[in-house]
């Protein structure tokens, strides 16, 4: 949680608001929260859909 505590108060609000929206859309349950936070911290690579060699994910 150091990364979160290191954010400005305004950025903390933005992160929490985004998590609320994500959880609401996914109909998340309490047990889903840690995974949601982990995904927010480590978003997919900008080239989602393929790896460095151009191969499709999956």
N, CA, C and O of each residue as an XYZ file, in Angstrom:
232
protein
N       0.807     -1.191      0.000
C       0.000      0.000      0.000
C       0.854      1.260      0.000
O       0.319      2.369     -0.013
N       2.187      1.102      0.014
C       3.054      2.284     -0.029
C       2.771      3.137     -1.245
O       2.762      4.365     -1.162
N       2.538      2.487     -2.380
C       2.294      3.238     -3.611
C       1.063      4.116     -3.448
O       1.044      5.250     -3.927
N       0.038      3.608     -2.781
C      -1.202      4.364     -2.590
C      -0.969      5.521     -1.623
O      -1.388      6.648     -1.884
N      -0.307      5.241     -0.515
C      -0.043      6.274      0.475
C       0.871      7.364     -0.073
O       0.849      8.495      0.412
N       1.672      7.032     -1.077
C       2.563      8.010     -1.689
C       1.867      8.947     -2.663
O       2.454      9.935     -3.104
N       0.619      8.642     -3.000
C      -0.144      9.495     -3.924
C      -0.670     10.727     -3.204
O      -0.837     10.725     -1.985
N      -0.927     11.771     -3.967
C      -1.564     12.958     -3.389
C      -2.986     12.583     -2.966
O      -3.526     11.573     -3.416
N      -3.572     13.383     -2.121
C      -4.937     13.115     -1.657
C      -5.906     13.062     -2.839
O      -6.810     12.227     -2.868
N      -5.714     13.946     -3.801
C      -6.585     13.966     -4.986
C      -6.433     12.682     -5.795
O      -7.426     12.110     -6.246
N      -5.195     12.228     -5.980
C      -4.966     10.990     -6.728
C      -5.508      9.776     -5.973
O      -6.008      8.838     -6.594
N      -5.414      9.781     -4.640
C      -5.994      8.694     -3.858
C      -7.500      8.627     -4.095
O      -8.059      7.542     -4.255
N      -8.152      9.781     -4.117
C      -9.603      9.805     -4.384
C      -9.910      9.234     -5.766
O     -10.866      8.476     -5.931
N      -9.099      9.601     -6.752
C      -9.317      9.109     -8.114
C      -9.168      7.592     -8.181
O      -9.963      6.916     -8.834
N      -8.148      7.057     -7.505
C      -7.930      5.606     -7.490
C      -9.110      4.902     -6.837
O      -9.621      3.914     -7.365
N      -9.540      5.410     -5.693
C     -10.662      4.783     -4.992
C     -11.935      4.859     -5.817
O     -12.709      3.902     -5.850
N     -12.159      5.965     -6.474
C     -13.353      6.114     -7.316
C     -13.307      5.103     -8.465
O     -14.317      4.473     -8.777
N     -12.148      4.949     -9.090
C     -12.015      3.989    -10.187
C     -12.280      2.570     -9.689
O     -12.948      1.789    -10.368
N     -11.759      2.232     -8.507
C     -11.989      0.896     -7.963
C     -13.462      0.658     -7.666
O     -13.976     -0.437     -7.896
N     -14.142      1.676     -7.157
C     -15.585      1.560     -6.893
C     -16.321      1.277     -8.198
O     -17.192      0.407     -8.245
N     -15.979      1.999     -9.245
C     -16.642      1.792    -10.540
C     -16.345      0.398    -11.096
O     -17.249     -0.286    -11.575
N     -15.084     -0.019    -11.034
C     -14.712     -1.340    -11.533
C     -15.460     -2.438    -10.787
O     -16.001     -3.362    -11.395
N     -15.480     -2.324     -9.461
C     -16.144     -3.341     -8.649
C     -17.642     -3.357     -8.903
O     -18.251     -4.425     -8.948
N     -18.240     -2.190     -9.069
C     -19.676     -2.118     -9.345
C     -20.029     -2.744    -10.677
O     -21.034     -3.446    -10.790
N     -19.211     -2.494    -11.685
C     -19.473     -3.051    -13.003
C     -19.311     -4.563    -13.001
O     -20.034     -5.270    -13.702
N     -18.373     -5.053    -12.224
C     -18.090     -6.483    -12.202
C     -18.951     -7.234    -11.190
O     -18.885     -8.459    -11.086
N     -19.754     -6.485    -10.454
C     -20.539     -7.072     -9.369
C     -19.618     -7.858     -8.431
O     -19.899     -8.993     -8.045
N     -18.516     -7.206     -8.087
C     -17.499     -7.843     -7.268
C     -17.995     -8.102     -5.854
O     -18.882     -7.425     -5.335
N     -17.384     -9.107     -5.265
C     -17.643     -9.448     -3.870
C     -16.396     -9.100     -3.071
O     -15.346     -8.811     -3.645
N     -16.509     -9.127     -1.775
C     -15.400     -8.733     -0.905
C     -14.114     -9.493     -1.225
O     -13.030     -8.911     -1.180
N     -14.218    -10.765     -1.542
C     -13.048    -11.568     -1.845
C     -12.349    -11.182     -3.136
O     -11.206    -11.583     -3.357
N     -13.011    -10.409     -4.000
C     -12.435     -9.991     -5.272
C     -11.563     -8.746     -5.144
O     -10.820     -8.412     -6.067
N     -11.648     -8.062     -4.013
C     -10.966     -6.777     -3.852
C      -9.450     -6.885     -4.000
O      -8.873     -6.084     -4.735
N      -8.768     -7.834     -3.341
C      -7.307     -7.896     -3.490
C      -6.858     -8.060     -4.947
O      -5.876     -7.443     -5.361
N      -7.556     -8.871     -5.713
C      -7.180     -9.051     -7.127
C      -7.396     -7.764     -7.908
O      -6.580     -7.401     -8.755
N      -8.487     -7.079     -7.625
C      -8.768     -5.819     -8.301
C      -7.666     -4.803     -8.039
O      -7.230     -4.103     -8.953
N      -7.221     -4.724     -6.800
C      -6.147     -3.791     -6.442
C      -4.859     -4.181     -7.155
O      -4.147     -3.317     -7.666
N      -4.557     -5.471     -7.193
C      -3.342     -5.933     -7.862
C      -3.382     -5.602     -9.350
O      -2.372     -5.184     -9.915
N      -4.525     -5.781     -9.986
C      -4.643     -5.468    -11.418
C      -4.511     -3.977    -11.672
O      -3.941     -3.562    -12.682
N      -5.036     -3.172    -10.760
C      -4.935     -1.722    -10.918
C      -3.480     -1.282    -10.813
O      -3.041     -0.379    -11.525
N      -2.741     -1.925     -9.922
C      -1.324     -1.592     -9.735
C      -0.489     -2.021    -10.923
O       0.502     -1.370    -11.253
N      -0.878     -3.112    -11.571
C      -0.107     -3.674    -12.684
C      -1.028     -3.862    -13.886
O      -1.415     -4.987    -14.202
N      -1.380     -2.760    -14.561
C      -2.283     -2.888    -15.701
C      -1.644     -3.689    -16.838
O      -0.424     -3.853    -16.870
N      -2.456     -4.184    -17.765
C      -1.914     -4.938    -18.900
C      -0.941     -4.078    -19.709
O      -0.992     -2.849    -19.670
N      -0.078     -4.739    -20.424
C       0.863     -4.027    -21.285
C       0.095     -3.242    -22.344
O      -0.987     -3.657    -22.759
N       0.649     -2.105    -22.786
C      -0.052     -1.289    -23.788
C      -0.299     -2.018    -25.106
O      -1.179     -1.636    -25.877
N       0.473     -3.058    -25.359
C       0.300     -3.808    -26.602
C      -0.541     -5.059    -26.362
O      -0.293     -6.096    -26.977
N      -1.523     -4.974    -25.482
C      -2.366     -6.133    -25.167
C      -2.891     -6.750    -26.446
O      -3.291     -6.044    -27.372
N      -2.887     -8.065    -26.492
C      -3.348     -8.771    -27.676
C      -2.236     -9.520    -28.370
O      -2.493    -10.288    -29.296
N      -1.010     -9.313    -27.945
C       0.103    -10.033    -28.544
C       1.356     -9.847    -27.715
O       1.452     -8.914    -26.919
N       2.318    -10.740    -27.904
C       3.547    -10.605    -27.159
C       4.602     -9.880    -27.999
O       4.303     -9.403    -29.093
N       5.813     -9.799    -27.497
C       6.863     -9.055    -28.188
C       7.166     -9.635    -29.575
O       7.641     -8.923    -30.461
N       6.889    -10.932    -29.757
C       7.136    -11.567    -31.054
C       5.966    -11.443    -32.009
O       6.017    -11.937    -33.135
N       4.899    -10.775    -31.551
C       3.737    -10.605    -32.408
C       2.740    -11.740    -32.329
O       1.774    -11.757    -33.092
N       2.946    -12.696    -31.422
C       2.041    -13.812    -31.269
C       0.822    -13.405    -30.465
O       0.942    -12.667    -29.488
N      -0.327    -13.869    -30.857
C      -1.563    -13.542    -30.153
C      -1.568    -14.192    -28.780
O      -1.064    -15.301    -28.602
N      -2.154    -13.477    -27.796
C      -2.312    -14.063    -26.461
C      -3.317    -15.190    -26.524
O      -4.188    -15.222    -27.393
N      -3.187    -16.101    -25.600
C      -4.218    -17.111    -25.491
C      -3.706    -18.460    -25.557
O      -4.476    -19.417    -25.477
